[in-house]
Amino acid sequence: MEQDTIRILAFEVRDDEKDIFKKAAGDLAAEVTLLPDILNLDTVDQCAGYAGVTTLGMSRISPEVLDRLKELGVKYLSTRTIGYNHIDVNYAKKIGIHILNAEYAPESVADFTIMLMLLVLRKYKPAVYRQNVNDYSLNGLRGRTLKSMTVGVVGTGQIGQTVIRSLSGFGCRILAYNRTPRQELEEYAEFVSLEELYTRSDVITFHLPLTESTKYMVNRETLSHMKDGVILINTSRGELMDRKTLIHGIESLKIGALGLDVFEDERSIYHESRINDIIANRDMAYLRQFPNVAMTQHMAFYTESAIEEMVDCGIRGIVSMHRDGTWKKEL
């Protein structure tokens, strides 16, 4: 029996996603329209006539947007990201809109996490700056090896697990925290309480979703329990860390270095060219200028394989829900 064709509207579509969308739509017999816009109250009316909508993480899906989607007949909303804190999931469920998130192989983010550790440990940023002005001196560039350090991994989901396994090859001591310790990781890491991880770790990397309980988990109080000169890495969500605390930590030398792929209030800044604009995020600009702070534009996920998986999940989830009533990543 011929499958019915579902109409899907895709927001936040980058140029590098377009061919992948076309292939996925053909494979799944879906009609997909591509837009570069974010989904908000100004653009939501474009969803009329579509059963499914897919976005990335820059859209903010508020109850008002969800109400309008419901009025327009949208039944399924997918995010082509693992994280879904940009969607009011509980309200969507309340009004009967199915919410789906994506999955992709964890190596993209895990590799990037370890790269950030190495960048700050080997003082790559000031070394590159010096080369740009023909300064090839070594003073102030002495680094540290991962093997000599204790690394704490907060959160052992798929990405955290992959970070731990990859780090084991460097010979460093690894501590891990998860609400439920994972027996399969105990050959690589010692599971401890979060408090013990904070006090014992030289480097701490965070791999948790953003929830009410994890927001600003790095704050003045928790930072005070960490080692002097602690190195913090964040490739998850910027709001896990209070940015005022980060500034205080760098200025006071409590924080020895930061590797940040995400930042609070990054929306409308990251993933856009703002080269001629005035960017109204003073804390971001201030932190970025320190020689021991490496900041990238939320790109840890950004590999060929991950993009293909994200787009495929974004469409396949909607098609599966429409035709079969189930999808493994429904929230």
Summary of the structure (lengths in Angstrom):
residues: 331
radius of gyration: 21.4
end to end distance: 29.9
largest distance: 72.4
contacts: 1068
relative contact order: 0.15
helix: 39%
strand: 16%
